[in-house]
Amino acid sequence: MNHKRSRALYDRALSVIPGGVNSSVRAIRPYPFFIERGDGAHVIDADGNRYLDYVMGYGPLLFGHDLPEPVRAAVQSAASDGPMYGAPTEVEVDLAEFVTRHVPSVEMIRFVNSGTEATVSAVRLARGYTGRNKIVVMEGGYHGAQESTLVEGSHDAQRPSSSGIPQAFARHTLPVPFNDEEALRAVLAEHRDDIAAVLVEPILGNTGIVAPVDDYHQTVRELCDEIGALLIFDEVITGFRVGGLQCAQGKFGIMPDLTTFGKIIGGGFPVGAVGGRTEIVEEFTPAGEVFQSGTFSGHPVTMAAGLATLQFAAENDVYDHVNALGDQIRSGMRDILADRAPEYTVVGTDSMFKTIFTRADSEIQSDDCETGCQQDRSCTRFSDCPKNGSDVQCAETDRWERLFWPAMKEQGIFLTANQFESQFVS
Ligand code: PMP
């Protein structure tokens, strides 16, 4: 494949954009390919190379790159009426009504502009509503580029995972291993009256794909209730993808107090949202006391795209279709791996999938991990599916970036550049 134009564009970008990209995950070694346009399930790069796309914008694109006609028409009509107004529009109400009708725990919703903004606002809301400061998060979970959740280490030795964040932020954030009921129980008992919320992705989607063990979320729900903390489901990835229009919370039968959305709810345009019980969400200003605001929030083009997307999905068996494709690719890959690399693991559900390059050793000390496991404890090999973030850290994560990704790219398959982010079918 020829990548001359992408190389030249990357050279130009490096001079004027830090690292040459506007989102860190796009900085692919030795250089990213620059996309010229989408075409169905494919993207075409600046050199005319065509790739089958399993990145799908990191999740927002349920239909691939060709919007169904009603979605295209809604977007074009909203854009040609005028980009935005700084005043409310009917379509915001329509989308809010649609979401509250389909997602059982959501009675009221505030739209913002990104998943990050949604989790920032949800954490502030939980703190304001409960009058408590601390939040519990999952090791290996991701909630966007925000101060309160860019935290690593275990709950008693946590530190910011990025330069530029004061240690004081990390003090209020308590990471626990996902799927570990006892660890959660212990942290909640220790910090009982200080915990505003447990913030969790129903399925970890930024660290391989890690599913909850049976009844895990039910237990988390009960433990939150016992200490009066809120349960926040971060459904930025899973919202309107896993579990169809009821989202992952519908699939697992859980009623969180708050839910954060992003990605699909904006039909491919910048979006985020915080939904939940009226009593809590009404604490946002101007109804309540927790400040929340945004020039672009409820942007009419985004709202039109989101509404038309969800309506199209509701009326056209979209989830049956994409989930069947997800089953097909997962089972096809399982067959290939059973034959060629039985130690590797295929994970995912609905339209999400990933291969985890599990280490074949039966027990791996953290020192042995190729990528340098962040955890202090030793990690055991998972025979079936990874149970938490450190399981995935201890896979041969390096192999993805060094060997697998470049080889797939050369064959015209577009995957995320590392082992951790999900792949999506459209
Ligand atoms: N939460 C989750 C679960 C995410 O996966 C992401 C982004 N991948 C975010 C929050 C942040 O969303 P955004 O990138 O739109 O700010």
Residues whose N, C-alpha, C, O or C-beta is under 5 A from the ligand:
A	BS01	PMP	S114 G115 T116 E117 Y142 H143 G144 E201 D234 V236 I237 G262 V271
